[in-house]
Amino acid sequence: MEKIQKKLANIIDRIEEEKKDLAVLEGQHKEAFKNLREILGVDTLDLAEDKLSGMEVELKELEKEIRSGYKELEENYSWLKE
């Protein structure tokens, strides 16, 4: 009987620890979604991924514009090549 009580006590302790871990994870989850709303203005991971994909496309376009502009400057101002 004492063995069973010890096992039950251990199980109860593990359950309590898991509850604490779950509470921490839930807090992290809420914070992550709060950040998604604040930073990207979206409420779901799918929308965040879509928005980030769009931002990557915009970034690539901006990089092309910068490279093109720099190349044009190099052509017009030879001292940039040095």
LUMTORLUM-618947 format. One line per 3 residues: their letters; for each residue x, y, z of N, C-alpha, C, O. Coordinates in nm, 3 decimals, padded with zeros to 5 digits. Example, Ala and Ser with C-alpha at 12.3 -4.5 7.8 and 13.67 -1.06 7.14 Angstrom:
// residues 2
as = 01.319/-00.569/00.780/01.230/-00.450/00.780/01.320/-00.330/00.780/01.424/-00.332/00.846  01.285/-00.225/00.708/01.367/-00.106/00.714/01.290/00.003/00.787/01.341/00.114/00.804
END
This chain:
// residues 82
mek = 00.081/-00.119/00.000/00.000/00.000/00.000/00.087/00.126/00.000/00.054/00.225/-00.067  00.196/00.123/00.075/00.286/00.237/00.083/00.351/00.266/-00.052/00.372/00.382/-00.088  00.384/00.158/-00.127/00.442/00.174/-00.260/00.346/00.248/-00.352/00.386/00.337/-00.427
iqk = 00.222/00.210/-00.346/00.119/00.273/-00.430/00.106/00.421/-00.395/00.093/00.505/-00.484  00.108/00.452/-00.268/00.096/00.591/-00.224/00.215/00.674/-00.273/00.199/00.789/-00.314  00.335/00.614/-00.269/00.454/00.684/-00.317/00.445/00.709/-00.467/00.478/00.817/-00.516
kla = 00.399/00.607/-00.540/00.384/00.622/-00.684/00.281/00.730/-00.716/00.303/00.813/-00.805  00.171/00.729/-00.644/00.069/00.831/-00.666/00.122/00.971/-00.633/00.094/01.068/-00.705  00.198/00.981/-00.527/00.257/01.109/-00.489/00.353/01.158/-00.599/00.354/01.276/-00.632
nii = 00.432/01.066/-00.654/00.522/01.101/-00.764/00.445/01.147/-00.888/00.483/01.243/-00.954  00.338/01.076/-00.917/00.256/01.112/-01.032/00.195/01.250/-01.011/00.193/01.333/-01.103  00.145/01.275/-00.892/00.087/01.406/-00.861/00.193/01.516/-00.875/00.164/01.623/-00.929
dri = 00.313/01.491/-00.826/00.423/01.589/-00.840/00.454/01.617/-00.987/00.471/01.732/-01.027  00.461/01.511/-01.065/00.487/01.528/-01.209/00.377/01.607/-01.276/00.404/01.692/-01.361  00.253/01.580/-01.240/00.140/01.652/-01.298/00.151/01.800/-01.263/00.128/01.886/-01.349
eee = 00.184/01.831/-01.139/00.197/01.971/-01.098/00.310/02.041/-01.174/00.295/02.156/-01.215  00.421/01.972/-01.194/00.533/02.029/-01.270/00.491/02.054/-01.415/00.523/02.158/-01.472  00.421/01.959/-01.472/00.374/01.973/-01.610/00.276/02.089/-01.623/00.275/02.159/-01.724
kkd = 00.192/02.109/-01.521/00.100/02.222/-01.523/00.177/02.354/-01.525/00.140/02.447/-01.597  00.284/02.361/-01.446/00.367/02.482/-01.443/00.431/02.505/-01.581/00.432/02.616/-01.633  00.485/02.397/-01.637/00.547/02.408/-01.769/00.445/02.452/-01.873/00.475/02.535/-01.959
lav = 00.326/02.397/-01.865/00.219/02.434/-01.958/00.184/02.582/-01.944/00.165/02.650/-02.044  00.177/02.631/-01.823/00.146/02.772/-01.801/00.254/02.862/-01.861/00.223/02.966/-01.920  00.379/02.822/-01.847/00.490/02.899/-01.907/00.477/02.900/-02.059/00.490/03.005/-02.122
leg = 00.452/02.784/-02.117/00.439/02.774/-02.262/00.320/02.854/-02.314/00.329/02.917/-02.419  00.210/02.852/-02.240/00.094/02.931/-02.281/00.127/03.080/-02.278/00.085/03.155/-02.366  00.201/03.122/-02.177/00.243/03.263/-02.170/00.332/03.300/-02.288/00.317/03.408/-02.346
qhk = 00.425/03.213/-02.324/00.512/03.238/-02.438/00.432/03.243/-02.567/00.459/03.325/-02.655  00.334/03.156/-02.578/00.247/03.152/-02.696/00.172/03.284/-02.710/00.168/03.342/-02.818  00.112/03.330/-02.601/00.038/03.457/-02.604/00.129/03.572/-02.640/00.091/03.660/-02.717
eaf = 00.249/03.573/-02.585/00.346/03.681/-02.613/00.387/03.679/-02.760/00.401/03.784/-02.822  00.407/03.561/-02.815/00.446/03.550/-02.955/00.337/03.604/-03.046/00.366/03.676/-03.142  00.212/03.572/-03.017/00.103/03.621/-03.100/00.080/03.770/-03.079/00.037/03.840/-03.171
knl = 00.107/03.818/-02.960/00.099/03.962/-02.935/00.202/04.034/-03.021/00.174/04.139/-03.080  00.322/03.977/-03.028/00.427/04.035/-03.112/00.390/04.032/-03.259/00.418/04.126/-03.332  00.326/03.924/-03.303/00.281/03.916/-03.443/00.185/04.031/-03.473/00.195/04.096/-03.576
rei = 00.091/04.053/-03.381/-00.006/04.161/-03.402/00.062/04.297/-03.402/00.033/04.382/-03.486  00.153/04.319/-03.308/00.218/04.449/-03.297/00.315/04.477/-03.411/00.317/04.588/-03.465  00.394/04.378/-03.447/00.500/04.400/-03.546/00.449/04.388/-03.689/00.477/04.473/-03.774
lgv = 00.375/04.282/-03.716/00.330/04.257/-03.853/00.183/04.291/-03.877/00.139/04.299/-03.992  00.108/04.312/-03.771/-00.033/04.344/-03.787/-00.118/04.226/-03.830/-00.220/04.244/-03.898  -00.077/04.105/-03.792/-00.152/03.984/-03.829/-00.182/03.902/-03.705/-00.119/03.918/-03.600
dtl = -00.280/03.813/-03.718/-00.323/03.732/-03.604/-00.292/03.583/-03.616/-00.313/03.508/-03.521  -00.243/03.541/-03.733/-00.215/03.398/-03.750/-00.077/03.378/-03.810/-00.020/03.468/-03.872  -00.024/03.258/-03.792/00.106/03.226/-03.851/00.100/03.225/-04.003/00.195/03.266/-04.069
dla = -00.011/03.178/-04.058/-00.026/03.175/-04.203/-00.019/03.316/-04.261/00.050/03.340/-04.360  -00.090/03.410/-04.197/-00.086/03.549/-04.244/00.053/03.609/-04.226/00.098/03.687/-04.310  00.121/03.572/-04.118/00.257/03.622/-04.096/00.351/03.570/-04.204/00.434/03.645/-04.256
edk = 00.339/03.442/-04.239/00.422/03.386/-04.344/00.395/03.454/-04.478/00.488/03.485/-04.552  00.267/03.478/-04.507/00.232/03.547/-04.631/00.291/03.688/-04.634/00.347/03.731/-04.735  00.278/03.757/-04.523/00.330/03.894/-04.516/00.482/03.895/-04.530/00.537/03.978/-04.602
lsg = 00.549/03.802/-04.463/00.695/03.795/-04.474/00.739/03.760/-04.616/00.840/03.811/-04.664  00.664/03.674/-04.682/00.696/03.640/-04.821/00.686/03.764/-04.909/00.773/03.789/-04.993  00.581/03.842/-04.888/00.564/03.966/-04.963/00.677/04.064/-04.934/00.725/04.133/-05.024
mev = 00.718/04.069/-04.809/00.827/04.159/-04.771/00.959/04.115/-04.835/01.042/04.199/-04.872  00.979/03.985/-04.848/01.100/03.934/-04.913/01.102/03.974/-05.060/01.207/04.011/-05.113  00.987/03.968/-05.126/00.978/04.009/-05.267/01.010/04.158/-05.277/01.086/04.199/-05.365
elk = 00.953/04.239/-05.189/00.980/04.382/-05.189/01.128/04.410/-05.167/01.186/04.497/-05.232  01.189/04.336/-05.076/01.331/04.354/-05.047/01.416/04.324/-05.170/01.509/04.398/-05.201  01.384/04.216/-05.240/01.458/04.181/-05.360/01.444/04.289/-05.467/01.540/04.321/-05.536
ele = 01.323/04.344/-05.479/01.301/04.452/-05.576/01.382/04.576/-05.538/01.442/04.640/-05.624  01.385/04.609/-05.411/01.463/04.723/-05.365/01.612/04.701/-05.389/01.683/04.794/-05.429  01.659/04.579/-05.364/01.800/04.548/-05.389/01.835/04.569/-05.536/01.941/04.622/-05.569
kei = 01.745/04.526/-05.626/01.767/04.544/-05.769/01.774/04.692/-05.804/01.860/04.733/-05.881  01.683/04.771/-05.747/01.682/04.915/-05.774/01.812/04.979/-05.724/01.869/05.064/-05.793  01.857/04.940/-05.607/01.980/04.996/-05.552/02.100/04.959/-05.639/02.183/05.044/-05.670
rsg = 02.108/04.833/-05.678/02.219/04.790/-05.764/02.217/04.864/-05.898/02.321/04.908/-05.947  02.098/04.877/-05.954/02.084/04.948/-06.081/02.124/05.095/-06.066/02.194/05.150/-06.151  02.079/05.156/-05.960/02.114/05.296/-05.935/02.262/05.314/-05.913/02.321/05.411/-05.961
yke = 02.323/05.222/-05.841/02.466/05.230/-05.816/02.544/05.212/-05.946/02.643/05.281/-05.971  02.498/05.119/-06.028/02.564/05.095/-06.156/02.556/05.221/-06.243/02.652/05.259/-06.309  02.441/05.283/-06.242/02.423/05.408/-06.318/02.516/05.517/-06.265/02.575/05.592/-06.344
lee = 02.529/05.526/-06.135/02.621/05.625/-06.076/02.765/05.595/-06.116/02.841/05.687/-06.147  02.802/05.468/-06.114/02.938/05.430/-06.154/02.967/05.472/-06.299/03.076/05.518/-06.332  02.865/05.453/-06.384/02.882/05.489/-06.525/02.896/05.640/-06.543/02.971/05.686/-06.629
nys = 02.823/05.715/-06.462/02.824/05.861/-06.475/02.937/05.928/-06.400/02.979/06.038/-06.435  02.986/05.862/-06.296/03.090/05.921/-06.212/03.204/05.819/-06.195/03.198/05.730/-06.111  03.304/05.836/-06.276/03.413/05.739/-06.282/03.488/05.725/-06.149/03.545/05.620/-06.122
wlk = 03.488/05.828/-06.067/03.561/05.820/-05.940/03.502/05.718/-05.844/03.569/05.679/-05.748  03.379/05.673/-05.868/03.320/05.569/-05.784/03.384/05.434/-05.807/03.382/05.348/-05.719  03.441/05.415/-05.924/03.501/05.286/-05.958/03.633/05.265/-05.887/03.678/05.151/-05.874
e = 03.695/05.370/-05.841/03.828/05.361/-05.780/03.824/05.310/-05.641/03.929/05.297/-05.577
END
